[in-house]
Amino acid sequence: MKLRNIFAVGLAALAGLSQAQEPAKQQGLVAIVQVNEKSKPGKLVVKSASGKDTFVYYDRGTEQDVQRNASKMKLFFLQTPEDMVEAEHALAAGDLDQAATKLAAVKDKYKGYLGLDRNPAERAALLELDCAARRKDFESLKRLAGTFPHTDWLSDQDKRKVMSARVLAKACTGGAAAEVETEVKTLLEDKGAAMINGNCYGWLQYALAHVTAAAIPAEEIAGTISEGNLATANKAIDLYCQAGASSHGREMELPVDAMTRAQALLWAMPGVKEYAAKGGAMDAGKWGAAPANFRDAVALAYMLKNIFGAGNEAIDAAAKLYFNTQAGKE
């Protein structure tokens, strides 16, 4: 009889009935749980995780810590703590420095919950990758991706996010082009390639573009690209544009950087600066007679300046030469 009573108290705690612990008086993360179809959802304070899908809570009936398997329940959902919400808000607002600090703190504070579905430590670690990529802090990205906690517990999509971050970091911190190209090919040809989202695909294209463009001397990009590097430049331009087109929404820091680099390469193509130097107001005749690379460099610069607010010497010089062929047409 005593054993039955203890068991009943344990189930009551899980189901959120009157005998359950009071979340406000316990230390831990609040979870919404439902044991099975017949029980009602309720709140439970989770003290920690104990491996994959296993959580620990304090059972008042037995006055002991109890382990349960979350995956065997009808419902198990950890509520998002306030500091995680604040970190996500900072990231969404584009306050990347503050977001990086807050996400690191959340990851450390809740590391004891790793293994539970949507736990804040894992969520913070994944968002740290986005934050570092948006900041173009590739050394930090390399460290974060290389020390990511328990990648074996991630979903297939999140595993590929970490792998994509590692490739991007390698490309942008001096990694060999051949290694980067092989790793990108492996990821994109893997049977799980469909799990790579648009942002991560953009990271991979940026990685390829970066190691490709690295073969072109900086003085050529600042001046005019030589005949021997034209094929390399065209390949890098295409890859940077693919990286820029792969990401949408508010996370545009890396895509804009990709398009800025593509514009710089276009502006350095043979004949482009020479055509720009001819002077005089741009008109339909001059625009139509311009080299294709000139029109692409100018159009891209105009978009970067007027849509994304980007600017540098090449963008500012090119954007003012844009001619709208559709102006005045109905």
KAURVEN-V465599 format. One record per residue. N is the residue number from 0. RES is the residue in one letter. PSI is psi in radians with two decimals (* if undefined). NEAR is the number of other ideal C-beta (glycine too) atoms within 8 Angstrom. Layout:
BEGIN
N:RES:PSI:NEAR, N:RES:PSI:NEAR
END
This chain:
BEGIN
0:M:-0.74:4, 1:K:-0.73:5, 2:L:-0.71:6, 3:R:-0.73:7, 4:N:-0.76:9, 5:I:-0.76:10, 6:F:-0.71:8, 7:A:-0.70:9, 8:V:-0.71:13, 9:G:-0.79:12, 10:L:-0.67:10, 11:A:-0.71:12, 12:A:-0.75:16, 13:L:-0.64:15, 14:A:-0.09:14, 15:G:0.52:11, 16:L:-3.00:9, 17:S:-0.47:4, 18:Q:-0.11:8, 19:A:2.75:14, 20:Q:2.71:12, 21:E:1.99:6, 22:P:-0.66:9, 23:A:-0.38:4, 24:K:0.06:5, 25:Q:2.70:10, 26:Q:2.23:4, 27:G:-2.93:9, 28:L:2.40:11, 29:V:2.34:11, 30:A:2.58:13, 31:I:2.14:12, 32:V:2.63:15, 33:Q:2.08:13, 34:V:-0.85:9, 35:N:-3.03:7, 36:E:-0.55:4, 37:K:-0.36:3, 38:S:2.88:11, 39:K:2.59:7, 40:P:2.57:9, 41:G:3.10:12, 42:K:2.54:10, 43:L:2.41:15, 44:V:2.07:14, 45:V:2.18:15, 46:K:-0.66:11, 47:S:3.09:9, 48:A:2.79:13, 49:S:1.07:8, 50:G:-3.03:6, 51:K:2.13:5, 52:D:0.18:10, 53:T:2.23:12, 54:F:2.79:15, 55:V:2.33:11, 56:Y:2.84:15, 57:Y:2.14:10, 58:D:2.00:13, 59:R:-0.51:10, 60:G:-0.72:12, 61:T:-0.17:9, 62:E:0.72:5, 63:Q:2.76:6, 64:D:2.41:8, 65:V:2.48:10, 66:Q:2.46:8, 67:R:2.67:10, 68:N:1.99:8, 69:A:-0.57:11, 70:S:-0.29:7, 71:K:0.01:5, 72:M:2.75:13, 73:K:-0.66:7, 74:L:2.34:8, 75:F:2.04:13, 76:F:2.01:9, 77:L:2.25:14, 78:Q:2.52:8, 79:T:2.15:6, 80:P:2.77:10, 81:E:-0.67:5, 82:D:-0.47:10, 83:M:-0.70:13, 84:V:-0.75:9, 85:E:-0.70:9, 86:A:-0.73:15, 87:E:-0.67:9, 88:H:-0.73:8, 89:A:-0.72:12, 90:L:-0.77:14, 91:A:-0.56:7, 92:A:-0.12:6, 93:G:0.19:6, 94:D:1.37:8, 95:L:-0.62:12, 96:D:-0.79:7, 97:Q:-0.70:8, 98:A:-0.74:13, 99:A:-0.73:14, 100:T:-0.80:8, 101:K:-0.70:12, 102:L:-0.71:15, 103:A:-0.69:10, 104:A:-0.73:10, 105:V:-0.76:15, 106:K:-0.73:13, 107:D:-0.73:8, 108:K:-0.67:9, 109:Y:0.37:14, 110:K:-0.37:9, 111:G:-0.10:7, 112:Y:0.07:14, 113:L:2.36:12, 114:G:-0.35:12, 115:L:2.54:13, 116:D:2.27:9, 117:R:0.66:7, 118:N:2.59:13, 119:P:-0.53:14, 120:A:-0.79:16, 121:E:-0.73:13, 122:R:-0.74:10, 123:A:-0.72:15, 124:A:-0.67:13, 125:L:-0.72:11, 126:L:-0.45:13, 127:E:-0.62:13, 128:L:-0.80:15, 129:D:-0.77:11, 130:C:-0.80:13, 131:A:-0.70:14, 132:A:-0.73:13, 133:R:-0.58:10, 134:R:-0.19:11, 135:K:0.59:9, 136:D:1.41:8, 137:F:-0.43:11, 138:E:-0.75:8, 139:S:-0.70:10, 140:L:-0.70:15, 141:K:-0.76:12, 142:R:-0.80:8, 143:L:-0.78:13, 144:A:-0.59:12, 145:G:-0.35:8, 146:T:0.41:6, 147:F:2.28:10, 148:P:2.24:10, 149:H:1.10:9, 150:T:-0.39:8, 151:D:-0.30:4, 152:W:-0.01:8, 153:L:2.77:10, 154:S:2.86:5, 155:D:-0.68:8, 156:Q:-0.74:9, 157:D:-0.56:9, 158:K:-0.72:10, 159:R:-0.45:13, 160:K:-0.78:13, 161:V:-0.74:14, 162:M:-0.71:10, 163:S:-0.68:14, 164:A:-0.68:16, 165:R:-0.69:12, 166:V:-0.78:15, 167:L:-0.78:15, 168:A:-0.73:14, 169:K:-0.79:13, 170:A:-0.66:13, 171:C:0.10:11, 172:T:0.57:9, 173:G:0.23:2, 174:G:2.65:10, 175:A:2.41:6, 176:A:-0.75:10, 177:A:-0.70:6, 178:E:-0.77:9, 179:V:-0.80:15, 180:E:-0.71:10, 181:T:-0.75:8, 182:E:-0.68:12, 183:V:-0.79:12, 184:K:-0.74:8, 185:T:-0.77:8, 186:L:-0.74:14, 187:L:-0.34:9, 188:E:-0.04:6, 189:D:2.68:7, 190:K:-0.33:3, 191:G:0.30:8, 192:A:-0.47:9, 193:A:-0.28:4, 194:M:-0.09:8, 195:I:2.05:14, 196:N:3.11:8, 197:G:-0.74:8, 198:N:-0.80:10, 199:C:-0.61:12, 200:Y:-0.70:11, 201:G:-0.67:17, 202:W:-0.75:15, 203:L:-0.70:15, 204:Q:-0.65:14, 205:Y:-0.74:15, 206:A:-0.80:15, 207:L:-0.76:13, 208:A:-0.72:16, 209:H:-0.82:10, 210:V:-0.44:14, 211:T:-0.86:12, 212:A:-0.42:14, 213:A:-0.34:7, 214:A:-0.19:8, 215:I:2.18:13, 216:P:2.47:6, 217:A:-0.60:6, 218:E:-0.49:6, 219:E:-0.70:12, 220:I:-0.59:12, 221:A:-0.40:6, 222:G:-1.75:6, 223:T:2.32:8, 224:I:2.35:12, 225:S:2.83:7, 226:E:-0.69:5, 227:G:-0.31:4, 228:N:0.14:12, 229:L:-0.77:11, 230:A:-0.73:6, 231:T:-0.74:11, 232:A:-0.76:14, 233:N:-0.67:8, 234:K:-0.78:9, 235:A:-0.70:15, 236:I:-0.82:11, 237:D:-0.76:8, 238:L:-0.73:13, 239:Y:-0.69:17, 240:C:-0.65:11, 241:Q:-0.69:11, 242:A:-0.71:16, 243:G:-0.56:13, 244:A:-0.17:8, 245:S:-0.34:11, 246:S:2.48:13, 247:H:2.92:3, 248:G:-2.53:5, 249:R:-0.24:5, 250:E:1.16:10, 251:M:0.09:9, 252:E:-0.88:11, 253:L:-0.74:15, 254:P:-0.71:14, 255:V:-0.69:12, 256:D:-0.70:9, 257:A:-0.79:16, 258:M:-0.58:16, 259:T:-0.73:12, 260:R:-0.65:12, 261:A:-0.73:15, 262:Q:-0.68:15, 263:A:-0.68:11, 264:L:-0.73:16, 265:L:-0.71:13, 266:W:-0.40:13, 267:A:0.00:14, 268:M:2.60:14, 269:P:2.32:7, 270:G:-0.25:9, 271:V:-0.94:14, 272:K:-0.59:9, 273:E:-0.71:7, 274:Y:-0.66:10, 275:A:-0.52:10, 276:A:-0.08:6, 277:K:-0.41:7, 278:G:3.11:3, 279:G:2.75:5, 280:A:2.46:3, 281:M:2.37:8, 282:D:-3.14:7, 283:A:-0.68:7, 284:G:-0.82:6, 285:K:-0.67:11, 286:W:-0.76:11, 287:G:-0.52:6, 288:A:-0.10:5, 289:A:2.61:10, 290:P:2.60:9, 291:A:-0.69:6, 292:N:-0.59:10, 293:F:-0.86:12, 294:R:-0.71:10, 295:D:-0.73:9, 296:A:-0.73:15, 297:V:-0.78:14, 298:A:-0.73:9, 299:L:-0.70:13, 300:A:-0.73:17, 301:Y:-0.75:11, 302:M:-0.81:10, 303:L:-0.72:16, 304:K:-0.74:13, 305:N:-0.37:6, 306:I:-0.75:6, 307:F:-0.08:9, 308:G:0.35:5, 309:A:2.72:10, 310:G:2.44:7, 311:N:-3.07:8, 312:E:-0.79:5, 313:A:-0.73:11, 314:I:-0.81:14, 315:D:-0.69:11, 316:A:-0.66:11, 317:A:-0.68:16, 318:A:-0.61:13, 319:K:-0.18:6, 320:L:0.07:9, 321:Y:2.42:11, 322:F:2.18:10, 323:N:1.85:5, 324:T:-0.25:6, 325:Q:-0.02:5, 326:A:2.29:5, 327:G:-0.14:3, 328:K:2.52:4, 329:E:*:1
END
